[in-house]
Amino acid sequence: MARRTGFHAAAMRRPGIMRSAATGAITAVILFGLCWMSAFLPAGAMAHEYIRMFTRAEFFTATEFLTGLVGSSVFGGLAGGLIAAVSAALGHIWPTQNP
């Protein structure tokens, strides 16, 4: 069996911008969903602050949930992509030491 080298090996060591953007988007959607569900609890008032970042719809409606999911996935994707881009740029300044 041939050993994997070159581009594939480098891609496995470094997270790409698209993978980081997708990770950020999925994480933000999960966090939004958890906050939206916790808002139904008596002590869940603080969860509304995160929800309000992404939607201005009425509380506890499908519109609020769906627009919030879209808004949080876009925000998470942008944040993840930005983090990956900055990390890649800094990788040229401070290269990773491989054992």
C-alpha positions, 0 to 999 in steps of 0.5 A: 500500500502506498504511503500518502505524501505531499498535498494530502499529508499537508492538508491533514496537518493543517485545517483549511479555511473551508473546513474551519468555516464549516466547523464554525457554522455547525458549532454556531447552529448547535449553540443557537439551538441549545440557547433557543431550547434553554430559553423555554426554561425558567432560568433561561432568560440569559439565552435570549441575548445570544438569540437576539444577536441573530434574529428580531422575530417574536420569541418562541416562534418558528420564524425566530428559530429559522432566521436565527439558525441561518444568521448564526450559521452565516456568523459561524462560517465567517468567524471560522473562515476568518480564524483559519485565514489569520491562522494560515497567515500567522503560519508563515511567520511562526511555522509549526515545529514537526517532531 
